[in-house]
Amino acid sequence: MPSSKSQSSTPLDAEVLNKTLRTTFESGRTRPLAWRREQLAGLRRMLEENDRQLVDALAADLGRPSMEAFAADIGHAKMELRHLHGHVADWMKPKKVSLPMAVAPAKGWVQAEPLGVALVIAPWNYPVQLHLEPLAAALAAGNCVVAKPSEMAPACSAALAELLPRYVDPDAVVVVEGGVPETTALLDQRWDHIFFTGSTAVGRVVAAAAAKHLTPTVLELGGKSPTYVHASADLDVAARRITWGKLLNAGQTCIAPDYVLVDRQVRDQLVDKIQRTITEFYGADPKTSPSLGRIVNERHAGRLQGLLEQGAGTVVTGGEVDVEARWVAPTITLDPSPESPIMQEEIFGPILPILAVDGPAEAKAFITARPKPLAMYVFASKDEVIDDLVDNVSSGGVCINQTLMHLLPADLPFGGVGDSGMGAYHGRTGFDAFSHHKSVLRKPTKPDLKMLYPPYKASIEKLVRRILR
């Protein structure tokens, strides 16, 4: 029987782990509705009973304020679990389909079946939410799961490895802690589904490993999510919502506004309002604010410092970096070169480039000339501006006159396109991602029309042509 405890203390035998979980899956124990609901209820109970331990772990790894840690990681995961628990019975039911006369008499339906044994690789930036929600979708669909938390959030990784075996079936869910060697060993195995959240670069590695076994994947990646602010926008609201979306989790959010394109005639007003909002949110010295998190480690703080030092434009707010303290000040930089590193790489930190454009046509051309983003944000009051961007710019999702919020509704699929990912999840979409939708046709044995069998006759061919016309 596999242990759900961390595998980091002993060498990982990924092949044995894979085979053991397949034995569990093939026994049929994960298929019944009762088992699936029991796992979802267990995960929700885990969050309710260990709220403080998980909030403390998020503070240790990311300096997350308690409010932010609960709302963004724990609270959101609880909402998703409640939705899955309430709807999984309906999603499991076979769905009848209408059939053409050519196959009558017959019945046809589609039934969802679990894929088998899934591998879920979680990131470090939302190490509770982005670990538990794909895990929950896999369990709702009736799968066994290997769950790999990020080694870059060690406190959360240890907490999840300790807690999960107390709340879910240890024969069906195994937590594997560790770093690159453990992840590599896992990717060498054949899985029935791989769900990965992380960078585009690592996503390519995961996709290549999955391709060797023709394993389906959901890749939740990132990229540079643009924000466009039209001259018709409510600039006060735009400033608050852009600042909030950018600085949540110190900017370490895959759908954070990565840069802002703003109509030239209102650029200075918007910059001034964002500067005032930063002070309103975090005080005159944001480094002392209890409401602003820290960068995950010194390496990433140094990376952000490097972006600021390599042609990042004119810094008008912030710019201070303390690598040892994992601190980067909320920073606004104006008009960096589109070819500069800060405009080529996903920032993943509290630095906001703002570029002036001459209207929505230029903004649209700027965005579409770059890889497809995970999210796009549009602030405007004119429907024609909004509709044009929504209809003609490809992105994983769009949020209008707000940031980040399109992540919340369970009935809105969340996923990327192109370089920002493939596949989606949340709610029914997550259940579907971990399921195979099997087509079933059932016919009675009578009548058995022998005229359809060889040898074929010209008169019968004529009839068939008429029927299938």
Salt bridges, closest charged atoms under 4 A:
GLU15 OE2 - LYS19 NZ 3.30
GLU48 OE2 - ARG44 NH1 3.93
ASP56 OD1 - ARG52 NH1 3.17
GLU68 OE2 - ARG64 NE 3.14
ASP73 OD1 - ARG64 NH2 2.80
GLU113 OE1 - LYS438 NZ 2.78
GLU133 OE2 - HIS76 ND1 2.44
GLU133 OE1 - HIS426 NE2 3.33
GLU151 OE1 - LYS148 NZ 3.36
GLU162 OE2 - ARG166 NH1 3.32
ASP169 OD2 - ARG29 NH2 3.04
ASP171 OD2 - ARG29 NH1 2.78
ASP192 OD2 - ARG22 NH1 2.70
ASP192 OD1 - ARG190 NH1 3.36
ASP236 OD1 - LYS273 NZ 2.88
ASP258 OD1 - LYS224 NZ 2.35
ASP263 OD2 - HIS230 NE2 3.86
ASP268 OD1 - ARG267 NH2 3.09
ASP272 OD2 - ARG276 NE 2.82
ASP322 OD2 - LYS287 NZ 2.95
ASP335 OD2 - ARG267 NH1 2.64
ASP358 OD1 - ARG264 NE 2.86
ASP388 OD2 - LYS364 NZ 3.05
ASP411 OD1 - HIS83 NE2 3.54
ASP419 OD2 - ARG204 NH2 3.59
ASP432 OD1 - ARG428 NE 2.92
ASP432 OD1 - HIS437 NE2 3.11
GLU461 OE2 - ARG465 NE 3.07
